[in-house]
Amino acid sequence: MSTEKPSDKTDEPAHPYETEESFHPLGKEWEDRMREDLEDTDFDADLGMQMARDAQRLVAGEISEDEFYSEYHDDVEEEFEVDERPVFDDVSGAEFDDIDDNESMLEALRDIDLEGDEQSRREVMKKMGAGAAFLGYGVFASYDNGEEDVPESISGVFPADEDEREHRWGMVIDLERCDGCLACVTGCVDENGTSTGANWMYVFAYEDEDNTDEANLLVRPCQHCSNAPCAKVCPVRARHTRSKDGLVLTDYETCIGCRYCQVACPYGVNYFQWGEPNVPMDAIEETSGSIHQEFDDINSPSDVRALDEEEREDRLAESHDHVYDYRGRWVDSRPPQGVMGKCTMCPSRQDGHTEDGHGEKGTVACMDACDAQGMSAIHFGDLDAEVGDEYDRAVRYLERRTEERRDVNQEQSTMKFEADHAFAVNAGGELDDIDDGYHPLYYVGQRTDGEEPEPDAWRLIDEDAVVVTDSPAAEPADDGQFGLSVIQPLGGTGPGDIGALYTDDPEQEVTATITYDDDEFDEEDSREFDVELQLGAQTVAEQTVTLTEEEDEVDEQLQTSVTFTVDGEAIEAPEGQTSVLFLLVEEVVEDDDGDETMELRQADARPVFVSADRPAANVPSVDYQPASQDGELFDVPQILYRDDDELVIEGEFQYPTTEQSWTFRLFALEDDAVESDVAEPIEYDFDEEYVSNTPWGGQISSFRLLEDLGTDPNVIYLGNEPGPNAEQVDGQESGINGALSYDQIDTTLWGEWMEIIDDRSEHLQYGADAGTTVNS
């Protein structure tokens, strides 16, 4: 065969994502890595790369089906001694009596294809001969006989047309709701038993010069393409599209592990199972159910397929089987060693086998996990459904989100928070003239360019409430009244966000968290602490806390929450002043002579304002109209100290659509009338070009990955679409909760490729009492 590289074919049209350096949408680095992986095998790396490139040209419409299949037929047959792809140049005049007159060719091929242990599909096709014409499928004639098209209903290459299929399973993934918690990744691993690093569901953190959001995330399962390049290159058609619902699956029993599908996939979703899976098959059986557990006469995949279709379905449902699909093909859960695996969209669930077991039809494990986390960013369902139909969750969510966007005022939805204001509180002594106590705090602005009818009218942007007072006589960190507790550096947390204690409230609650290093426990299983709150020199609440290794361990530390009830009427500290509130723990302390005493030690401390009056439930309203653009204050401290000239309060204001000049103020309201600035006013000119808050101008952004390539993916995304210059970044460095990266995939077993291939029959023995080796 030819040894030229795909990049050398300069006279042939390229697909939309091909460049001079690489044909692969994931770029040259990925393509080079794929070539290195193929070169580690005994299969022809050049053939795999060329087929992958042309499979992507095929789905992009640059070449035809007949050109693609005939181009590589001889090379595939020479390399693999068989070509199970839909190539029909050997269909000749034999009779084909096994197909009933009323049975479609699709059903006939599905029944025959890869389900007989005695003869290959190719041998069956040789026997078909004129049977194709007899059934009215003249299109099954060979390329050499002059026909131009391969039938689109051929099982494994295309899904059936909408009027022929039962469902079109897919997902709507709302990237605006995803927070990178990786619950979907965990849920997938838990359900399918995938090995470490083989993440069928993947969450990318990325940076994009076209999108400056702080946390850009892309959730990437297999896209289950309707026009899947991976299915077009598989020489044994282990990778195939299920005709009844469009799921793109891998027949683990048939896969020879050539990895051509991995190169052809433009999304990078395939993972080869190099070593023995982390999760043994019997563990999957125990977790999810298996037909082998329930029935003694079933020991191998061929036993399952040999069952009558109705009996097979009954047995699979009765055992809540999480391995086989309705055809009896081994396509679900993690693959055995030496086989390619990827996201399956849980076919056992979609076939109704796992109801009352590990899930229900119309659901997937990643969606369940995302729902349980409270994010509900993943919505699985039938993309052919209409709202109100069964399994309509995905289309229903898409319609609702679209309607929500339509209902949002266009002017509001497309503004970008562009003006950031940092008010330097009290830098000029502004707090000196404000009385002690609670005061409403207002963030206001007005146009100062004279273009509004009332240029002097202030507009209300946001409001809050603060205490203004002097700093406490003793700062908690410098007080020195108590020695530090051993739990102090490990997270002993004082009274939460409390900023005040009220002398008119006999039952106000103060919460604290006690965190203790369990290494300090020595041989003890539990330890008691007397914990108390002390305001200045007065104890205002106390209780006993018990920590146990069995119940309170959190991340190799012991942790518990404590709630104190403080009687404000008994507080002796002066009202209208700030005092220090201490969180104290009674501990055994050893002096220099080795003598032990029980002492109160400081776990945490902070200032609180002692007051007889709470802030008004409703902040007194100023006589200002709301601003036409949105804005907000954030990180407002509860107490403003007069001698703190480094305090900063920040605000944000939406960028208007035209050039404007504004002045912004931050003031406290006294006596419901007197306005007193707490910082110098800020002048701001909105003279930059208007920028939308979202790349789609505030409307719903709906996209499919690489949709220009022609794969017709069945995953729809809402939210930011990665641009052409997007780059994956480390999730932890980006503030995303430990997002995984490809360099975590275990590659230590790559050198053992041929041993895995040679030993496939051993790894394909299956079942609790498996005694039959499945033919490979």
Phi, psi and omega in degrees: 000169180290145179250008180292148179278154179306324182292345180279349184276067186287343181275358182254147181296146180260154175282171189300339185252005181281141177235179177295330184273330189206147172270344190272135179301335179276359170099175186296319181300317179293316180299317178298321179295319179297320178297317179300320180296317179294325180290344175281354180256174175268004177271158186290111182291320180298318179298316180298318180291318181294316179297321179297315180298315182286334174295324177286327173294325180296310182291337177279356177085013182278333176226164184264165179301314185294324177297316183295310186289322180287328180302320188251002184301308183297318181295318180295317181295323178293320184284319188249358182064013177194150172228098182274359176293162184286079176247130192238023182288349180254013177282112182227197202283022179284161179276157179223093189267355187277356184256125178289149183303328185267003183264134180287156176300324179301311180295321181297314180295324180294322180291324186272318191299118171064011181253350178262134180277346189268331184214149182280165177300323182298320178295321178298315181297325177298327181279344184293308179053236185289356179303330180296312179294324179301324182273004178083017180250065178300339180294347177284356178296163188284163173299321180295334180275003170104354179281145187261338190242146168270137183302132184287346181266006182299129185298130174099344181252316175231151170288162177294160174297163185303323182281353179257333185270161179274320182213167166229090186291140178192187185226150162246121182245118182268100182291341178288340179264341183289132177245012177075023184287345178068018176298324180296320178297314181296317180299320179294315180297317181297320183284319189259349178069031181292154183281162181305128179090340180269076186268104180292328172254134187223139178243115180264136164260136183215157173251145184213122181294341178272353182216111188265014177303146183294323185236092175269126183230144174228121178267123188231095166272181168300140184276353180045060186297140173290336179234073194275118177299327183298325181287340185276345183254352185289118185290337181248006181053037169292320174278121186207164177256125181287125190292328188282341184212004174079004177292133177265116191232167175240124175281105185298330182289330186265331185303131178260001175072031181287339175075011177298325180297327181294322179287321184288334181293122180282356186253349178070041188258359186267145179226124179275136180273093185290307185254188174299135181302148178299325182256116179292159184298324182293334177289323176295320178300315182293325183282316192243351182094149179208143178298334180290332179289323189273333189231121184291337183273004180247111182234355185205165177302323181295328176296322180293315181293333182289344180291149170303143187306315181293318179294320180300312180299318180298316182290320179297320179289320181297324182269001184052045186297136182240028183234314185259152171263186188297339180275354185082019179263139184278093186231358187242164186063185187290153180281164172282176179297140177086015187230151180275137178230159177192175176307133181251351190055034169052065183299329178298323175294314184292338176270001177077017182282333191254010177301140185064008178242271186243017178149179183229162177302141181084013178228160173223158186296320182294323178294317178302316182293320179294320177298316181297330179282348178091007183265321181049052177270342184250129181229112183259148177173190180271112182286349173277347186288159169252156180303127184106342176283168173291145179062041184261012188303316184295311182289329178294318179294319180298318179294318181297316181294324178295317180295321179301318180294322180296326184283343181283133177305127186301319182296319180290319190285341184256002178284147177248135173293101186246330183267113177255126183244133176241104180275120177278096186291129174065015179297331178253020179076025184296334183281348185298330184264007180257131182292156173301147174127186179279141178216137171297142181242128185238141175247112185230163177208159175213148175288139182236019178259005174076010184271342178278155178302326179236083186297340181268001184280124175280149179241132181282127181255311180201164181214157179204190177219141182220161170261133173250126183196177175278157176294152178296153181300326180235125175283143182304320184290335185252001188297314179071011182291329181228148170289158183281139176286156177291341178275349188302312182286353183259009171111023171298117189247130182284209194283057170050229182264016184299134177243351183204154168241137187252130183281356179255009184240110182280351185223051177272139186262139176233127182255152178213158176238127178256120179238128189228139177288118184290349174294337180286349185286341184057239182263003183281147176269339180206165179209139178260144176230136167271119185241138179213159172257135179229126179260108188064244178256005185254128173282124184248348176192150178203158174192172179255134181241134177245126175253133178233144180296327185287322188257335193246011183285127178222112179053050177065018171230164178256131188217139175211155179259141182235134176243120178261145172250118185255129175271100183296331181293340180264000181292132183261350182293150182296137177289152178076014179230165179259131176235168181265129176257121182256140167258115188244146178231130178278124184224162174279123182242133181254128180273186184296334180271002180087003179281141182253138175223159175267123181225153173278129181239148185276118175268327179196162178200148178200157179281145174226151179266127180266124188218149174270347184234136173278160174293153181301139180300320175246120182298131178308131187276136173275158186273057180237145173283149177297148177292149181287336174258152179279154175197172181200155167265151175212157183056044178280122179291154181283335182233129173257118181265136184295330183264012178259100182264014178246008181284133180234132172247131185253150177220161177228147180221138182294142179285126178285170184276348180233164177293127182213159173241134183228156169239135183242139179235154172231111184226156174258145181258125178249140177054032178059016185213315188280125178264124180233117179297142175257358178201162176296140176301154180244129174262140184216130177256120175271083186244009178269167178293139179302135180233133178285151177287341182223151181298343182256020174067031177086351178268171183296130176261117180236123181214161173238138184298132176053036185296338178290343181287333178100011180286342181054063182292152180255030171238123180252131181253145171243132178121200185293132174263128178302133178278178183295341181253015179294141180230132178293140179232164178294129184298320182293318179294334180272001182084006176272145191292072173067039180303142183280163177222161186297333182289358175271355180290134182287118181247013186291341184259008184299327182289351183262024187306304188291330175300320179296314180297316182296329186260019185301323183299326179293320184281347181264006169291136189215147175114153182300324179240038186299125175234359183248127176274126181283135178296135183263000000 
